[in-house]
Amino acid sequence: MTIFDQINKIDARHLAPLYLIFGEDESLLSEAKTQLLKKVGYQADNLSQVYLDLVEADTNFALEELESLPFFEDQRLVIYENLWDISTTKKSVFKDSELLRLESYIDNPVDTTVLLIFVHGKLDSKRRIVKKLKQKAVLLEAKALTEFELKNYFMAYANYLNLRIEGQNLTYVFERSSYNFSLIKKNLELLKLYKDDKPVTLEDLDSILPKTLQDNIFSLTDMILGQNINGARALVSDLQIQGEDTIKLLAILTGNFRIFYQVKLLQTKGYNQAQITEFMKIHPYRIKLALKTIKSFSVDFLAHTLKNLIELDYQIKSGYGDKDYLFDTQLIKIALRYN
């Protein structure tokens, strides 16, 4: 069950006293926050509801809000954002004494108050307060959706938009959006703006959807591995004209080859696609793409290329020469298999 399925099942007339919403996927967490606040009927001008970003709010005031009585309502809604104290982030917003006060509230929440806690990141499960929250609160974790879950969610969203798009073309939207939840949503809304009630074709996707920097680096990778030197150099030039820094391009390219090398190593050890995905803890689509790319390349070639790219990064940052010239030379070497 996804976090959105959980939110849909919440009965706004019978809310629990505590909700803990957390996750490392910012795009999913943001969407979950929007849907949950809509579900519980949050309104900024409602005197019985208060939103507090704990990084900026007075923490003593934030605690007092939990015990305040609602105005003209049966329940009071209190929202905490950025409660760093219960995450693995080495930050805190409450003093030790205040945190103990919050723990005490969690043990005995006020009947007329509903507390929503949003945590950006991973929970620190070793902390006593986190253990208490896991026992007392309704837990909503924003974790990455599988491709199947994404398809179900966004097929429903496309229907909501009255966007006429087939499953195969929807998958292509996912690929062009790097399987990023918020980007998929924006791209579907963009398609609706251009196509309205007309069927979406593959040609529409290529002409309407903007290319991300990651898309361009994947294209660059394909070009240099396909020995299309002129195409690769032209693409780099276009990206630099658009304001992309050479060091940033190198960093993403190096990241791609790091994945290629790791995937190839695991493949040679007999791991299948699902096992590689589980081991590397990255999106299945990136593994699928890597397996397709590295099919005809050896472990030695990928290892040597990765090593050269890492050395190139060191040379550029150490001022060994003009970064654009060094990057251009390295691309030619990779394309010509000159190691």
N, C-alpha and C positions, 0 to 999 in steps of 0.2 A: 504494500500500500504506500502510495506517495504522500508527501506532506499535503498536497492539494486535496487528495481523497480524505485525509484526516480532517482538514479544515471544512470540507463540504459536510461532514458528518456532525460537526458541532451544532448544537441547538442553542441559538442565541437567547432563548427564553430560560434556559437552564444552564448557565455557565458555571464551570468549575472555579474554585477560588484562586487557583494558580495555574498559569501556563508558562512553559519554558520553551522558547523557540530559538534554535541554534543551528549552526552549520558553517562550513568553510566555503561553500559555493555562494558567492555574493549575489549573483544574478538570481538564483533560486530563492535565497533568503529575502531579497528585496521584493520579489513577486509574492512570496508567502506572506510577508508583512502587509503588503497592500490588500491581499485577499482577506487576511484575518481581521484587520482593522475595519474593513467593510462589513465583514460577517458580524462582528460584535457591535457595530453601529457607532464607531468612534467619530465624534464631531469636535473640532477644535474649540468651538464656542460654547460647548456644553459645560456648565459649571460643575457637573458631577463627574467629569472626565478630565484627566490630566496626563499629558505626555511629557516625560522628563529624560533628556539626554544627560546621563549621569556624569559625563565628562565636563559639562558646563553647569549643571544644576547644583544648588546647595544640597549636600547630601543629608543634612539634618532635616531640612524641609522635605526632602524626598521620603524620608522615613515617616515623618509626621503625616504626610498625605495618605499613607496606608491606613491610618487609624481615624481619619476624618470621616464624618458622616456625609452621605450623599445629599445634594440639593434637589428637592422636588423629584427624586427618583428612588426606586427601590434598591438600586445598587450603584456603587461608585466604581469607576474604571480607572486604574492607575497603570501607566505604561512606563517601564524602565528600558532604556536603550543603552547599550554599551556598558553592561555590568562586567567590567574586565576582571573583577575579583574571582569570578568562577570559571574563567577561561584559562587556557594554557599560556596566554599572552602575559608577559611579565610586567603587568600594569595593575594598578588598583585605583578605585575611586572612593571606597569607604575606608575610614579608620578602623582599626581592630575592634574598638568598642561598638562602632556602628554596625560592623558586620555581624557581631554577636547579637545585636538588636534585631537585625534582619533575620538571622537564624531563629530567634525566638518567635518572630512573626510567622515564619514558615511552619513552625511547630503548631502554632495556634492562629491561623489566619482569621481575620474579621469576617463575619458572615455577610456583611453588606459591601464588601470590597472584592473586586476581581483584579488580580495582578497579572499583567503580561510582561514577561522578561525576554528581551531580545539580546542574544549574544552572538557576535560576529566572530566565528572561529570554533575551535574545539574546546569541549568542556574539560576542566581539570578534575578528573574522576577521583583523585586522591583526597580532595578537600571534603571536609565534613559537611559543609553547606551544600555541596553538589550532591552528595549521597542523600541528604535530606530531600533536596528538590526532586531527585529521581524517584523517591518514594511518595512524595506528596503532590507533585505537579503533573499536569498533562504534558507529555513531552512531544514536541514537534521538531523533527530533525530535517533540515534542508539538505538532503544528500543527493548526489547526481542521479538523474533518471537514466534508466536503461533506454536503449534505442526503441524498444517496444513501448515503454511508458511515454517516451517523448512523442512517438507517433500517435498514440491514443489521445494524449493531451492536446497536441496541436491540430489533429484532425478535427477534434471537437471545437477548438478555437477557430479554425478555418470555417467550419459550419456556422459558428456564431457570427463571424464576419460576413457570411454569405460569399465566401471566396471559393471559387470553383477550381480546385487543384487536386490532381490525382496523386495517389500514394507514392508513385515513383518520382514525380516532380517534387513532392513534399520532402522526400529523402534527399533530393538534390539541394533543397533549401537548407536542410540540416548541414550538409557537407560544406556549402558555401558560407554557412554561419559558424563553422568550426564546432558545431554541436553546442554552442553557447546559448543558454536558454533565452536570455534577454535579447540577444541578437536575432534569434529565430523569430521571436515575437515581433520585433521591429521590422524585420524583412517581410513578414506576412502582412503587416499593416501597410507597408510600402507597396506591396503587390496589389492590395485591395484598393489603394489610392489610384493606381494606374489602370487596373483592369476592371474594377467595379464588379459587374455581374458577368463578365466575359471569361471563358475558360483560360487558365494559365498554361502557356506552352513552355517547352524547354528554351525556346528562343527568347521568350519574355524574361526568363530567369537570368539568362546571360546578359541581356541588355539592360535590365532594370536593377538587379541586385548589385550593390557596390562591392568592390573587391577589398578585402581586409589586407593588412600588411602581411599577416600569416599566409593568406592565399597567395600573395605575390612571392613570398619566400619559397613556398612549395613549388610554384611555377619556376622560380629560379633554380631550385634543386633539380627539378626534372630536366631543365635545359642543360645544366652543366653535366649531369649524369648521362644525358642523351647526346653530349658533345656538340650542343648547339651554342657555340661560343658567342657568335654575333648576337643571337637572341638574348643570351644571359647578360651580356655587356649593355645592350640597349635597355633591358629592364632595370638594371642597376642604375643606369643614367637617369631613367624616368623617375625612379624612386628618390634619387638624390635631388632632382629638380623639384620634386614635391616636398622636399624638406626633411627627408629621412636621413639620419646620420649613419655613416658607414659602420661605426662601431655597433650600432643597434642592429643593422642588417647582419653583421658578422655574428652577433650574439644569438640571433634567432636561427641562423644557418647552422651554427655550431650545435645548438640545441637539437635541431633536426638530426644531424649526423650522430649525436650522442644516442638518440633513440634508435636510429638505424643500427648502430653497433651493438647496443644492448639486446635488441630484438634478434639480431642475427646470431649472437652468442647463445641466447636461449633456444633459438630454433635448432641450432646445431646440436644442442643437448637433448633434443626430442620434445621440447615443449610445444604444445599446440597453441592456437590463437587465444583461446579462453584462458589457458594457464599463464601465458605471457601477460595478458591483461591483468590477471589477478596478482601476479608477481610484481609488475611494474606500477600498479595502482594509477594508471592514467586511462583516459577515455578509450573505449574499444575501437572507435573510429581511427584514432591515431595509430593504433597497432595494426589495424587492417590496412591502412595506407602505407605504413612502413613495410609490411610484409610484401606488398605489391611492388614497392620501389626497390627493395634489396634483393629481389629474386635472383638476379644475374650477377650479384657482386659478392666477393669473398669477404670473410672476416678480416683478413689481412689488409685488404684495400680500405675497408671502412675504418679500421683501427688507425691506419696510417693517415688517412684523410682527417680524421678527428684530431689526431695528434698535431698535424700541421695547422689546423684551424686554431687550436688552443695556443700554439706557439705564435701564430700570426697575431692573435689578440694581445699577447705579451709584448711582441715587437712594436705594435702600433701604440700601445699605452706607455711604452718605454721610450718612444720617440726615435725609433730606428730609421724611420723614413716617412715619406708621404703616405698617409693611410689609404687614400683612394688608389694610388699606384700599387701598394702592397696587396690590397684586396683584389684588385683587377688581376694581378699576376697570379695570385693563388687560385682564382676561379679558372684561369686558363690551364694551370697545372692539373687541377682536378679533372677538367674536361679532357685533357690529353693523357690522363692516367699517369702523369709524370710525378712520381713520388721520390 
